[in-house]
């Protein structure tokens, strides 16, 4: 039997001349991509965030390289980033073999980089554009919800807060009215309208109650029934009424148009998540992240407190225009963005809107619904006389116009039509949901929205539109899947809208760098001959000779 042979283990072999750490890093690695990008950036704004004086601090370029490399590698916790600087040779090379403390990492990530994190993202986008990966010809927009760093059971609902505040107003007013009934000669303490009972009104009532008590003591009437009631009211105001009203008013200010918020992270809104491990549909505190992609690179991204995607499109596009200098030539999105406001905005900006609407799926796949004669869209309409005619020959004439205002202040005009007579109609029960047999049928029509929907359907059914529809889910959903599934980012580590926006920007930057590395790897593998032996990442250092 042959004797096995093993290569010698050099684990404890001393070296007279230790190798440079950089020599241990191959050319075709992600860490060199990060190093190349940061070295080519204008870092003057980042360095200006340090006031100077005192003890020396870590080089901000090195810190930025560490943070970007970790986010591109799926390491998000400040403690895990600090621990990683002690082991992998990649991070030891970036830090010059000087391990970092987690407080140093967290301070840099949440404070130092804050004034320039938008510029860092834009620098990476510029590198992608120079490499030909981004053209802004087509922009795939979608949103995903990411859980906030907040307790699941510390939420405040606006409906509950409104109910408690209104109950407190009634209680305070009733108590003050009871005091007023005891002495009609004094100025009334209770406001005429319960809605006028707020913290300022309660403080004013407390001051007048205390003034009455002082006057009674000076008059020797400090122990009569009215004085006792005044003392109870003063104690109740200081102990209960005023603190609770101040709390409710703080909550109302925190809502800022939302329906809920978390006590742990007041900027987070409770919303329904697709990632529901418990399977009970429980709302979780989170943020709605909007991202526009091209070739699976995140071109721009924003963080919103609204659960729905519809009202996030215009603010996102405005942010994209500000950061990119212009809007894309075409925008592709799903039915969640198919509102009149979004269609009108994109048309006004000259953007081709390949945006589905709420009826597009049934329009394409549900023949029964599409040909249903009871569907109002299939009813005969005479534009000249402005009259709709139902399948039974009944005419519906114009009744009135009503307006609807969106969350962003956009006003839509809806025209209401009413049937002249529904009596004797054999299909009355099928046509109208009204419980009254004599109630005439009413329909609502939005001419502007209907025109936008027809235009969107035409564009989406073209050869280009069909191709873009298929590519949308592959392009933008792949970016979200890579971040949430492959890299495991499903929950923010920072709190507050500003810090969460910063963290998500870093996550998106890390995703782009990782995709750039993979794209250049594929490009190199496709090369033949001598060119295949060159270094992997051959993008020039931006701003460097």
ZAFIDREN-768563 format. One record per residue (C-alpha): residue in one letter; x, y, z. Coordinates in nm, 2 decimals. Layout:
type:a u:X v:Y w:Z
...
//
This chain:
type:x u:0.00 v:0.00 w:0.00
type:x u:0.14 v:0.34 w:-0.10
type:x u:0.22 v:0.59 w:0.17
type:x u:0.00 v:0.91 w:0.14
type:x u:0.19 v:1.23 w:0.08
type:x u:0.09 v:1.57 w:0.22
type:x u:0.20 v:1.92 w:0.13
type:x u:0.39 v:2.08 w:0.42
type:x u:0.18 v:2.31 w:0.64
type:x u:0.34 v:2.65 w:0.67
type:x u:0.11 v:2.78 w:0.95
type:x u:0.39 v:2.85 w:1.19
type:x u:0.67 v:2.91 w:0.95
type:x u:0.84 v:3.25 w:1.03
type:x u:0.92 v:3.48 w:0.74
type:x u:1.22 v:3.71 w:0.74
type:x u:1.04 v:3.96 w:0.50
type:x u:0.66 v:3.95 w:0.56
type:x u:0.45 v:4.00 w:0.24
type:x u:0.25 v:4.31 w:0.19
type:x u:-0.12 v:4.27 w:0.26
type:x u:-0.19 v:4.41 w:-0.08
type:x u:0.00 v:4.13 w:-0.24
type:x u:-0.25 v:3.89 w:-0.09
type:x u:-0.54 v:4.06 w:-0.27
type:x u:-0.60 v:3.93 w:-0.63
type:x u:-0.68 v:4.18 w:-0.90
type:x u:-1.02 v:4.03 w:-0.98
type:x u:-1.19 v:4.10 w:-0.64
type:x u:-1.48 v:4.32 w:-0.52
type:x u:-1.26 v:4.50 w:-0.27
type:x u:-1.04 v:4.64 w:-0.55
type:x u:-1.36 v:4.77 w:-0.73
type:x u:-1.45 v:4.96 w:-0.41
type:x u:-1.10 v:5.09 w:-0.37
type:x u:-1.09 v:5.21 w:-0.73
type:x u:-1.43 v:5.39 w:-0.71
type:x u:-1.35 v:5.57 w:-0.38
type:x u:-1.00 v:5.67 w:-0.50
type:x u:-1.15 v:5.83 w:-0.81
type:x u:-1.41 v:6.03 w:-0.61
type:x u:-1.39 v:6.40 w:-0.50
type:x u:-1.36 v:6.35 w:-0.13
type:x u:-1.32 v:6.72 w:-0.03
type:x u:-1.69 v:6.74 w:0.09
type:x u:-1.64 v:6.43 w:0.30
type:x u:-1.32 v:6.56 w:0.46
type:x u:-1.48 v:6.90 w:0.53
type:x u:-1.73 v:6.72 w:0.76
type:x u:-1.44 v:6.69 w:1.01
type:x u:-1.39 v:7.01 w:1.22
type:x u:-1.02 v:6.95 w:1.29
type:x u:-0.82 v:6.99 w:1.61
type:x u:-0.78 v:6.74 w:1.89
type:x u:-0.66 v:6.38 w:1.84
type:x u:-0.62 v:6.24 w:1.50
type:x u:-0.91 v:6.04 w:1.35
type:x u:-0.95 v:5.76 w:1.10
type:x u:-0.90 v:5.86 w:0.73
type:x u:-1.26 v:5.92 w:0.59
type:x u:-1.16 v:5.76 w:0.26
type:x u:-1.07 v:5.44 w:0.43
type:x u:-1.39 v:5.45 w:0.64
type:x u:-1.60 v:5.50 w:0.33
type:x u:-1.42 v:5.21 w:0.16
type:x u:-1.49 v:4.98 w:0.45
type:x u:-1.86 v:5.08 w:0.48
type:x u:-1.92 v:5.04 w:0.10
type:x u:-1.74 v:4.71 w:0.08
type:x u:-1.94 v:4.57 w:0.38
type:x u:-2.27 v:4.69 w:0.24
type:x u:-2.18 v:4.53 w:-0.10
type:x u:-2.10 v:4.21 w:0.09
type:x u:-2.42 v:4.20 w:0.29
type:x u:-2.27 v:4.31 w:0.63
type:x u:-2.48 v:4.59 w:0.78
type:x u:-2.45 v:4.59 w:1.16
type:x u:-2.18 v:4.82 w:1.29
type:x u:-2.06 v:4.55 w:1.53
type:x u:-2.03 v:4.30 w:1.25
type:x u:-1.85 v:4.55 w:1.04
type:x u:-1.61 v:4.62 w:1.32
type:x u:-1.55 v:4.25 w:1.38
type:x u:-1.49 v:4.20 w:1.01
type:x u:-1.20 v:4.44 w:1.01
type:x u:-1.01 v:4.20 w:1.24
type:x u:-1.02 v:3.89 w:1.02
type:x u:-1.07 v:3.90 w:0.64
type:x u:-0.77 v:4.00 w:0.45
type:x u:-0.98 v:4.23 w:0.22
type:x u:-1.08 v:4.46 w:0.51
type:x u:-0.73 v:4.43 w:0.67
type:x u:-0.59 v:4.57 w:0.35
type:x u:-0.84 v:4.86 w:0.34
type:x u:-0.78 v:4.95 w:0.71
type:x u:-0.40 v:4.90 w:0.69
type:x u:-0.44 v:4.63 w:0.96
type:x u:-0.59 v:4.87 w:1.21
type:x u:-0.91 v:4.72 w:1.34
type:x u:-1.21 v:4.96 w:1.39
type:x u:-1.44 v:5.00 w:1.68
type:x u:-1.82 v:4.96 w:1.63
type:x u:-1.88 v:5.31 w:1.77
type:x u:-1.64 v:5.45 w:1.51
type:x u:-1.82 v:5.27 w:1.23
type:x u:-2.16 v:5.38 w:1.36
type:x u:-2.06 v:5.74 w:1.41
type:x u:-1.91 v:5.76 w:1.06
type:x u:-2.21 v:5.59 w:0.90
type:x u:-2.49 v:5.79 w:1.07
type:x u:-2.31 v:6.13 w:1.12
type:x u:-2.00 v:6.19 w:0.92
type:x u:-2.12 v:6.07 w:0.59
type:x u:-2.47 v:6.23 w:0.62
type:x u:-2.39 v:6.56 w:0.43
type:x u:-2.24 v:6.37 w:0.14
type:x u:-2.41 v:6.04 w:0.11
type:x u:-2.62 v:6.16 w:-0.19
type:x u:-2.29 v:6.26 w:-0.36
type:x u:-2.14 v:5.92 w:-0.29
type:x u:-2.44 v:5.75 w:-0.46
type:x u:-2.42 v:5.99 w:-0.75
type:x u:-2.05 v:5.92 w:-0.80
type:x u:-2.12 v:5.55 w:-0.84
type:x u:-2.40 v:5.62 w:-1.08
type:x u:-2.15 v:5.83 w:-1.28
type:x u:-1.91 v:5.54 w:-1.30
type:x u:-2.19 v:5.31 w:-1.42
type:x u:-2.28 v:5.57 w:-1.69
type:x u:-1.92 v:5.60 w:-1.80
type:x u:-1.90 v:5.22 w:-1.83
type:x u:-2.22 v:5.21 w:-2.04
type:x u:-2.44 v:5.03 w:-1.79
type:x u:-2.68 v:5.32 w:-1.75
type:x u:-2.83 v:5.54 w:-2.03
type:x u:-3.16 v:5.67 w:-1.87
type:x u:-3.34 v:5.56 w:-2.18
type:x u:-3.57 v:5.33 w:-1.98
type:x u:-3.65 v:5.36 w:-1.61
type:x u:-3.82 v:5.07 w:-1.43
type:x u:-4.00 v:5.20 w:-1.12
type:x u:-4.13 v:4.98 w:-0.83
type:x u:-4.15 v:4.99 w:-0.45
type:x u:-4.09 v:4.75 w:-0.17
type:x u:-4.16 v:4.77 w:0.21
type:x u:-3.87 v:4.72 w:0.45
type:x u:-3.93 v:4.67 w:0.83
type:x u:-3.81 v:4.95 w:1.06
type:x u:-3.59 v:4.90 w:1.36
type:x u:-3.89 v:4.93 w:1.59
type:x u:-4.09 v:4.72 w:1.83
type:x u:-4.39 v:4.55 w:1.66
type:x u:-4.63 v:4.62 w:1.95
type:x u:-4.56 v:4.99 w:2.01
type:x u:-4.78 v:5.15 w:1.75
type:x u:-5.02 v:5.44 w:1.78
type:x u:-5.33 v:5.45 w:1.56
type:x u:-5.47 v:5.78 w:1.45
type:x u:-5.83 v:5.66 w:1.49
type:x u:-5.76 v:5.57 w:1.85
type:x u:-5.58 v:5.89 w:1.92
type:x u:-5.86 v:6.09 w:1.78
type:x u:-6.12 v:5.90 w:1.98
type:x u:-5.92 v:5.94 w:2.31
type:x u:-5.86 v:6.31 w:2.25
type:x u:-6.23 v:6.37 w:2.17
type:x u:-6.33 v:6.19 w:2.49
type:x u:-6.09 v:6.39 w:2.69
type:x u:-6.22 v:6.71 w:2.54
type:x u:-6.58 v:6.62 w:2.64
type:x u:-6.47 v:6.52 w:2.99
type:x u:-6.27 v:6.85 w:3.05
type:x u:-6.56 v:7.06 w:2.91
type:x u:-6.82 v:6.88 w:3.13
type:x u:-6.60 v:6.93 w:3.44
type:x u:-6.56 v:7.30 w:3.36
type:x u:-6.93 v:7.34 w:3.29
type:x u:-7.01 v:7.19 w:3.63
type:x u:-6.79 v:7.46 w:3.80
type:x u:-6.95 v:7.73 w:3.59
type:x u:-7.30 v:7.62 w:3.71
type:x u:-7.19 v:7.68 w:4.07
type:x u:-7.11 v:8.04 w:4.01
type:x u:-7.28 v:8.21 w:3.71
type:x u:-7.14 v:8.55 w:3.80
type:x u:-6.78 v:8.44 w:3.72
type:x u:-6.64 v:8.43 w:3.37
type:x u:-6.72 v:8.10 w:3.21
type:x u:-6.44 v:7.84 w:3.22
type:x u:-6.58 v:7.60 w:2.96
type:x u:-6.54 v:7.69 w:2.59
type:x u:-6.86 v:7.71 w:2.39
type:x u:-6.74 v:7.44 w:2.14
type:x u:-6.58 v:7.11 w:2.27
type:x u:-6.33 v:7.13 w:1.97
type:x u:-6.18 v:7.44 w:2.13
type:x u:-6.06 v:7.24 w:2.43
type:x u:-5.68 v:7.20 w:2.37
type:x u:-5.37 v:7.23 w:2.59
type:x u:-5.36 v:7.61 w:2.57
type:x u:-5.73 v:7.63 w:2.67
type:x u:-5.67 v:7.39 w:2.96
type:x u:-5.37 v:7.60 w:3.08
type:x u:-5.58 v:7.91 w:3.06
type:x u:-5.86 v:7.75 w:3.26
type:x u:-5.61 v:7.63 w:3.52
type:x u:-5.48 v:7.98 w:3.57
type:x u:-5.83 v:8.12 w:3.62
type:x u:-5.91 v:7.84 w:3.86
type:x u:-5.60 v:7.91 w:4.06
type:x u:-5.69 v:8.28 w:4.06
type:x u:-6.04 v:8.21 w:4.19
type:x u:-5.89 v:7.98 w:4.47
type:x u:-5.66 v:8.26 w:4.58
type:x u:-5.94 v:8.51 w:4.59
type:x u:-6.15 v:8.27 w:4.80
type:x u:-5.87 v:8.21 w:5.04
type:x u:-5.82 v:8.58 w:5.09
type:x u:-6.20 v:8.63 w:5.14
type:x u:-6.20 v:8.34 w:5.40
type:x u:-6.41 v:8.12 w:5.17
type:x u:-6.14 v:7.86 w:5.11
type:x u:-6.35 v:7.57 w:5.25
type:x u:-6.69 v:7.61 w:5.08
type:x u:-6.83 v:7.37 w:4.82
type:x u:-6.71 v:7.58 w:4.52
type:x u:-6.36 v:7.61 w:4.66
type:x u:-6.34 v:7.23 w:4.71
type:x u:-6.46 v:7.18 w:4.35
type:x u:-6.20 v:7.43 w:4.22
type:x u:-5.93 v:7.24 w:4.41
type:x u:-6.04 v:6.91 w:4.26
type:x u:-6.04 v:7.06 w:3.91
type:x u:-5.69 v:7.21 w:3.96
type:x u:-5.55 v:6.88 w:4.08
type:x u:-5.72 v:6.69 w:3.79
type:x u:-5.58 v:6.94 w:3.54
type:x u:-5.23 v:6.91 w:3.67
type:x u:-5.23 v:6.54 w:3.72
type:x u:-5.45 v:6.41 w:3.43
type:x u:-5.61 v:6.65 w:3.18
type:x u:-5.32 v:6.87 w:3.08
type:x u:-5.05 v:6.59 w:3.05
type:x u:-5.29 v:6.37 w:2.84
type:x u:-5.39 v:6.66 w:2.61
type:x u:-5.03 v:6.75 w:2.55
type:x u:-4.95 v:6.39 w:2.48
type:x u:-5.24 v:6.36 w:2.23
type:x u:-5.13 v:6.69 w:2.06
type:x u:-4.77 v:6.56 w:2.02
type:x u:-4.91 v:6.24 w:1.87
type:x u:-5.13 v:6.44 w:1.62
type:x u:-4.82 v:6.64 w:1.52
type:x u:-4.62 v:6.31 w:1.47
type:x u:-4.89 v:6.16 w:1.25
type:x u:-4.83 v:6.44 w:0.99
type:x u:-5.10 v:6.30 w:0.76
type:x u:-5.03 v:5.93 w:0.84
type:x u:-5.27 v:5.68 w:1.00
type:x u:-5.02 v:5.54 w:1.25
type:x u:-4.66 v:5.56 w:1.38
type:x u:-4.43 v:5.36 w:1.61
type:x u:-4.33 v:5.48 w:1.95
type:x u:-3.98 v:5.32 w:1.90
type:x u:-3.93 v:5.50 w:1.57
type:x u:-4.19 v:5.77 w:1.53
type:x u:-4.10 v:5.82 w:1.16
type:x u:-4.20 v:5.46 w:1.08
type:x u:-4.55 v:5.39 w:0.96
type:x u:-4.73 v:5.06 w:1.03
type:x u:-4.80 v:4.88 w:0.70
type:x u:-4.87 v:4.54 w:0.57
type:x u:-4.55 v:4.34 w:0.47
type:x u:-4.52 v:4.06 w:0.22
type:x u:-4.26 v:3.90 w:0.45
type:x u:-4.51 v:3.78 w:0.71
type:x u:-4.33 v:3.51 w:0.91
type:x u:-4.63 v:3.46 w:1.14
type:x u:-4.88 v:3.44 w:0.86
type:x u:-5.14 v:3.65 w:1.04
type:x u:-5.13 v:3.97 w:0.84
type:x u:-5.01 v:4.17 w:1.13
type:x u:-4.90 v:4.53 w:1.05
type:x u:-4.54 v:4.61 w:1.11
type:x u:-4.36 v:4.94 w:1.14
type:x u:-4.17 v:5.00 w:0.82
type:x u:-4.09 v:5.23 w:0.53
type:x u:-4.19 v:5.22 w:0.16
type:x u:-3.88 v:5.22 w:-0.05
type:x u:-3.91 v:5.33 w:-0.41
type:x u:-3.64 v:5.24 w:-0.66
type:x u:-3.59 v:5.30 w:-1.03
type:x u:-3.36 v:5.06 w:-1.21
type:x u:-3.19 v:5.01 w:-1.55
type:x u:-3.02 v:4.68 w:-1.63
type:x u:-3.08 v:4.58 w:-1.27
type:x u:-2.87 v:4.88 w:-1.14
type:x u:-3.05 v:5.11 w:-0.90
type:x u:-3.04 v:5.45 w:-1.08
type:x u:-3.22 v:5.64 w:-0.80
type:x u:-3.41 v:5.55 w:-0.49
type:x u:-3.61 v:5.73 w:-0.22
type:x u:-3.77 v:5.63 w:0.11
type:x u:-4.13 v:5.72 w:0.19
type:x u:-4.37 v:5.70 w:0.49
type:x u:-4.68 v:5.63 w:0.28
type:x u:-4.78 v:5.26 w:0.26
type:x u:-4.92 v:5.30 w:-0.10
type:x u:-4.70 v:5.34 w:-0.41
type:x u:-4.94 v:5.57 w:-0.60
type:x u:-4.86 v:5.89 w:-0.41
type:x u:-4.48 v:5.82 w:-0.41
type:x u:-4.43 v:5.84 w:-0.79
type:x u:-4.42 v:6.22 w:-0.83
type:x u:-4.19 v:6.29 w:-0.53
type:x u:-3.96 v:6.01 w:-0.65
type:x u:-3.94 v:6.14 w:-1.00
type:x u:-3.87 v:6.49 w:-0.87
type:x u:-3.58 v:6.36 w:-0.67
type:x u:-3.45 v:6.16 w:-0.97
type:x u:-3.46 v:6.48 w:-1.18
type:x u:-3.27 v:6.67 w:-0.92
type:x u:-3.00 v:6.41 w:-0.88
type:x u:-2.97 v:6.29 w:-1.24
type:x u:-3.02 v:6.62 w:-1.42
type:x u:-3.32 v:6.50 w:-1.62
type:x u:-3.60 v:6.25 w:-1.62
type:x u:-3.57 v:5.92 w:-1.82
type:x u:-3.71 v:5.90 w:-2.17
type:x u:-3.95 v:5.61 w:-2.07
type:x u:-4.09 v:5.50 w:-1.74
type:x u:-4.23 v:5.15 w:-1.68
type:x u:-4.44 v:5.07 w:-1.37
type:x u:-4.71 v:4.84 w:-1.26
type:x u:-5.08 v:4.91 w:-1.19
type:x u:-5.00 v:5.06 w:-0.84
type:x u:-4.89 v:5.38 w:-1.02
type:x u:-5.17 v:5.41 w:-1.27
type:x u:-5.34 v:5.72 w:-1.13
type:x u:-5.46 v:6.03 w:-1.32
type:x u:-5.21 v:6.24 w:-1.13
type:x u:-4.91 v:6.02 w:-1.23
type:x u:-5.02 v:6.00 w:-1.59
type:x u:-5.07 v:6.38 w:-1.61
type:x u:-4.73 v:6.44 w:-1.45
type:x u:-4.54 v:6.21 w:-1.69
type:x u:-4.72 v:6.35 w:-1.99
type:x u:-4.64 v:6.70 w:-1.88
type:x u:-4.27 v:6.61 w:-1.84
type:x u:-4.26 v:6.45 w:-2.19
type:x u:-4.19 v:6.10 w:-2.05
type:x u:-4.34 v:5.79 w:-2.23
type:x u:-4.55 v:5.63 w:-1.96
type:x u:-4.56 v:5.25 w:-1.99
type:x u:-4.77 v:5.24 w:-1.67
type:x u:-5.04 v:4.98 w:-1.62
type:x u:-5.38 v:5.09 w:-1.47
type:x u:-5.61 v:4.91 w:-1.24
type:x u:-5.82 v:4.74 w:-1.51
type:x u:-5.53 v:4.64 w:-1.74
type:x u:-5.50 v:4.28 w:-1.62
type:x u:-5.87 v:4.21 w:-1.66
type:x u:-5.87 v:4.40 w:-1.99
type:x u:-5.60 v:4.15 w:-2.12
type:x u:-5.70 v:3.82 w:-1.96
type:x u:-6.07 v:3.84 w:-1.86
type:x u:-6.29 v:3.82 w:-2.17
type:x u:-6.61 v:3.78 w:-1.98
type:x u:-6.54 v:4.10 w:-1.79
type:x u:-6.43 v:4.28 w:-2.10
type:x u:-6.74 v:4.20 w:-2.29
type:x u:-6.99 v:4.24 w:-2.00
type:x u:-7.27 v:4.47 w:-2.12
type:x u:-7.34 v:4.58 w:-1.77
type:x u:-6.99 v:4.73 w:-1.75
type:x u:-7.04 v:5.11 w:-1.77
type:x u:-6.74 v:5.14 w:-2.01
type:x u:-6.93 v:4.93 w:-2.26
type:x u:-7.24 v:5.16 w:-2.25
type:x u:-7.32 v:5.38 w:-2.55
type:x u:-7.21 v:5.74 w:-2.50
type:x u:-7.32 v:6.03 w:-2.71
type:x u:-7.04 v:6.29 w:-2.68
type:x u:-7.24 v:6.57 w:-2.84
type:x u:-7.54 v:6.54 w:-2.61
type:x u:-7.33 v:6.41 w:-2.31
type:x u:-7.57 v:6.12 w:-2.25
type:x u:-7.50 v:5.76 w:-2.15
type:x u:-7.74 v:5.48 w:-2.26
type:x u:-7.76 v:5.16 w:-2.06
type:x u:-7.83 v:4.81 w:-2.23
type:x u:-8.20 v:4.85 w:-2.16
type:x u:-8.22 v:5.18 w:-2.35
type:x u:-8.24 v:5.40 w:-2.04
type:x u:-8.06 v:5.74 w:-2.07
type:x u:-7.84 v:5.88 w:-1.80
type:x u:-7.79 v:6.26 w:-1.82
type:x u:-7.53 v:6.48 w:-1.66
type:x u:-7.62 v:6.57 w:-1.30
type:x u:-7.31 v:6.74 w:-1.15
type:x u:-6.94 v:6.75 w:-1.12
type:x u:-6.74 v:6.66 w:-0.81
type:x u:-6.37 v:6.69 w:-0.73
type:x u:-6.13 v:6.47 w:-0.55
type:x u:-5.80 v:6.58 w:-0.41
type:x u:-5.51 v:6.34 w:-0.38
type:x u:-5.25 v:6.32 w:-0.10
type:x u:-5.03 v:6.55 w:-0.29
type:x u:-5.30 v:6.81 w:-0.36
type:x u:-5.39 v:6.70 w:-0.72
type:x u:-5.75 v:6.77 w:-0.80
type:x u:-5.94 v:6.53 w:-1.02
type:x u:-6.28 v:6.62 w:-1.17
type:x u:-6.55 v:6.34 w:-1.17
type:x u:-6.87 v:6.38 w:-1.37
type:x u:-7.19 v:6.23 w:-1.22
type:x u:-7.47 v:6.10 w:-1.44
type:x u:-7.82 v:6.00 w:-1.33
type:x u:-8.08 v:5.79 w:-1.50
type:x u:-8.39 v:5.98 w:-1.60
type:x u:-8.61 v:5.69 w:-1.49
type:x u:-8.54 v:5.33 w:-1.37
type:x u:-8.90 v:5.24 w:-1.30
type:x u:-9.00 v:4.91 w:-1.46
type:x u:-8.65 v:4.81 w:-1.56
type:x u:-8.62 v:4.43 w:-1.54
type:x u:-8.25 v:4.45 w:-1.47
type:x u:-8.27 v:4.71 w:-1.19
type:x u:-8.15 v:4.47 w:-0.92
type:x u:-7.85 v:4.37 w:-1.14
type:x u:-7.76 v:4.72 w:-1.23
type:x u:-7.81 v:4.92 w:-0.91
type:x u:-7.70 v:4.84 w:-0.56
type:x u:-7.94 v:5.08 w:-0.40
type:x u:-8.19 v:4.93 w:-0.15
type:x u:-8.47 v:5.17 w:-0.27
type:x u:-8.65 v:5.03 w:-0.58
type:x u:-8.73 v:5.39 w:-0.70
type:x u:-8.38 v:5.53 w:-0.66
type:x u:-8.24 v:5.62 w:-1.01
type:x u:-7.91 v:5.47 w:-1.12
type:x u:-7.60 v:5.69 w:-1.09
type:x u:-7.26 v:5.65 w:-1.26
type:x u:-6.94 v:5.84 w:-1.23
type:x u:-6.70 v:5.91 w:-1.52
type:x u:-6.36 v:6.06 w:-1.52
type:x u:-6.29 v:6.16 w:-1.88
type:x u:-5.93 v:6.26 w:-1.82
type:x u:-5.84 v:5.93 w:-1.64
type:x u:-6.02 v:5.73 w:-1.90
type:x u:-5.82 v:5.90 w:-2.18
type:x u:-5.50 v:5.83 w:-2.00
type:x u:-5.59 v:5.46 w:-1.95
type:x u:-5.67 v:5.42 w:-2.32
type:x u:-5.34 v:5.58 w:-2.41
type:x u:-5.16 v:5.35 w:-2.16
type:x u:-5.33 v:5.04 w:-2.30
type:x u:-5.23 v:5.13 w:-2.65
type:x u:-4.87 v:5.19 w:-2.55
type:x u:-4.85 v:4.87 w:-2.35
type:x u:-4.99 v:4.66 w:-2.63
type:x u:-4.72 v:4.77 w:-2.88
type:x u:-4.42 v:4.56 w:-2.95
type:x u:-4.20 v:4.78 w:-2.74
type:x u:-4.46 v:4.80 w:-2.46
type:x u:-4.50 v:4.43 w:-2.45
type:x u:-4.12 v:4.38 w:-2.42
type:x u:-4.09 v:4.64 w:-2.14
type:x u:-4.38 v:4.48 w:-1.95
type:x u:-4.20 v:4.15 w:-1.95
type:x u:-3.87 v:4.31 w:-1.86
type:x u:-4.00 v:4.52 w:-1.57
type:x u:-4.04 v:4.24 w:-1.32
type:x u:-3.71 v:4.09 w:-1.42
type:x u:-3.53 v:4.42 w:-1.39
type:x u:-3.65 v:4.60 w:-1.08
type:x u:-3.78 v:4.29 w:-0.88
type:x u:-3.44 v:4.13 w:-0.93
type:x u:-3.27 v:4.42 w:-0.76
type:x u:-3.51 v:4.40 w:-0.46
type:x u:-3.47 v:4.02 w:-0.45
type:x u:-3.09 v:4.05 w:-0.45
type:x u:-3.09 v:4.29 w:-0.16
type:x u:-3.35 v:4.12 w:0.05
type:x u:-3.29 v:3.76 w:-0.02
type:x u:-2.93 v:3.72 w:-0.13
type:x u:-2.78 v:3.99 w:0.09
type:x u:-3.03 v:3.95 w:0.37
type:x u:-3.13 v:4.32 w:0.41
type:x u:-3.49 v:4.30 w:0.54
type:x u:-3.48 v:4.53 w:0.84
type:x u:-3.32 v:4.87 w:0.89
type:x u:-3.06 v:4.90 w:1.16
type:x u:-3.09 v:5.28 w:1.21
type:x u:-3.40 v:5.48 w:1.32
type:x u:-3.56 v:5.80 w:1.19
type:x u:-3.64 v:5.89 w:0.83
type:x u:-3.32 v:6.08 w:0.77
type:x u:-3.09 v:5.80 w:0.89
type:x u:-3.30 v:5.53 w:0.73
type:x u:-3.27 v:5.71 w:0.39
type:x u:-2.90 v:5.73 w:0.44
type:x u:-2.88 v:5.36 w:0.52
type:x u:-3.09 v:5.26 w:0.22
type:x u:-2.87 v:5.48 w:0.00
type:x u:-2.57 v:5.28 w:0.12
type:x u:-2.75 v:4.95 w:0.06
type:x u:-2.83 v:5.06 w:-0.30
type:x u:-2.47 v:5.18 w:-0.35
type:x u:-2.34 v:4.84 w:-0.23
type:x u:-2.58 v:4.67 w:-0.46
type:x u:-2.47 v:4.87 w:-0.76
type:x u:-2.10 v:4.81 w:-0.68
type:x u:-2.16 v:4.44 w:-0.65
type:x u:-2.35 v:4.43 w:-0.98
type:x u:-2.08 v:4.63 w:-1.15
type:x u:-1.82 v:4.38 w:-1.03
type:x u:-2.03 v:4.09 w:-1.16
type:x u:-2.09 v:4.27 w:-1.49
type:x u:-1.72 v:4.34 w:-1.54
type:x u:-1.65 v:3.97 w:-1.45
type:x u:-1.88 v:3.85 w:-1.72
type:x u:-1.73 v:4.10 w:-1.97
type:x u:-1.38 v:3.97 w:-1.90
type:x u:-1.49 v:3.61 w:-1.93
type:x u:-1.64 v:3.69 w:-2.27
type:x u:-1.31 v:3.84 w:-2.39
type:x u:-1.06 v:3.62 w:-2.58
type:x u:-0.69 v:3.60 w:-2.63
type:x u:-0.45 v:3.84 w:-2.46
type:x u:-0.72 v:4.08 w:-2.34
type:x u:-0.86 v:3.81 w:-2.11
type:x u:-0.53 v:3.82 w:-1.91
type:x u:-0.56 v:4.18 w:-1.82
type:x u:-0.68 v:4.30 w:-1.48
type:x u:-1.05 v:4.25 w:-1.42
type:x u:-1.16 v:4.60 w:-1.33
type:x u:-1.03 v:4.83 w:-1.59
type:x u:-1.25 v:5.13 w:-1.54
type:x u:-1.02 v:5.44 w:-1.51
type:x u:-0.99 v:5.63 w:-1.18
type:x u:-1.23 v:5.92 w:-1.22
type:x u:-1.06 v:6.26 w:-1.18
type:x u:-0.72 v:6.09 w:-1.18
type:x u:-0.45 v:6.13 w:-1.45
//
